[in-house]
Amino acid sequence: MSGYYRCFFLLALSLLPKIMAQAADPPSAKFVYHPCAYIQLPDGRRLAYAEAGDPDGKNILIHHHGISSCRLDVEGFFPALKAMSGVRLFVLDRPGIGQSDPFCGKSFLSWPADVKAFADTMKIDRFGVIGGSGGTPYALAVARALPDRVTAVSIACPMAPLECVGTKAGSGAQGADFALRHPRLTSFGMNRFAIAERRRPDRFPPLWNFAAPADRQLLSDPTERCFLSRITDEAFRQGPCWQAHEAALLGQPWSCWLPEVRAKITIYSGCSDTITPPVMANSLGRTLPNAQVYLIPGEGHLSIGRRFATEILSAALPSKSR
């Protein structure tokens, strides 16, 4: 063998382990993002949604955003989704929020009909359900109403019924109780909050000064503050009344139907969360028949969704896909 071919052979031999390692690595996950699309519901209303993840993914997840949020909440899951193959995540704007048409009969138990219509239109047979904060009862209502289609439920920083935890169990409970008793003042206050966010998206939100250290650290990042401001602006596109209405719904009793939720439920709660503290997660864990609660030391209301996004998504997948 000539010197030239000997050198070429040795070089190829030295690269063989790297080539084999790359061949053994799983392909990187496909990723697409559609920030806004629509379907028409049977009653003629328009339902807006966002989609992110693997466009060919067979594991479908539907996330239920919290209050003062909207379908753009999906963007907080981008890093986790980009690392997960085969997963498609949808986030729907609820009636009157973002770009979904209002519905005067809106309630926790009316929502599953919209989700069913969405799944039927998109030809989605089975799917996992995710809920965060004020989106908790909507996610649980879907699991209750569609037990043959919901594979599993994952809940982060959950809100619990006030009749179970009291009106002083964190600022979320206090806000829901106030919204129930003073809807007009709540709408006015939420509108002022939205205007301030729109005018000064770079400013640290005053309402978060009393949040957990982990949340304040997260919002010290200007990118995160602008993201929060953009979500708030879109959530209030149709004004504050529907956000105030959702807050008031949380103040009404809704524990009576929770024992009927039979799906497997995984709950994540930050031990330092001042908005929905662990007492809420523990209450749900005692009420729901098939729930497991994880309390995460040091995490707050926003930080748990960022740092544990992969775990939150994975918990809603069918067991064989985890």
NORSULLIN-V655515 format. One record per helix or strand. SS is the DSSP state (H for helix, E for strand). FROM is the first residue (numbers start at 0). TO is the last residue. If there is no record, write none. Layout:
ss->(SS:SS)
from->(FROM:FROM)
to->(TO:TO)
//
This chain:
ss->(H:E:E:E:H:E:H:E:H:E:H:H:H:H:H:H:H:H:E:H:E:H:H:H)
from->(2:31:45:58:70:86:107:126:132:149:161:170:182:205:212:221:240:257:264:277:290:302:308:318)
to->(23:39:52:63:81:91:120:131:144:155:164:180:198:209:218:234:250:259:269:286:295:306:314:320)
//
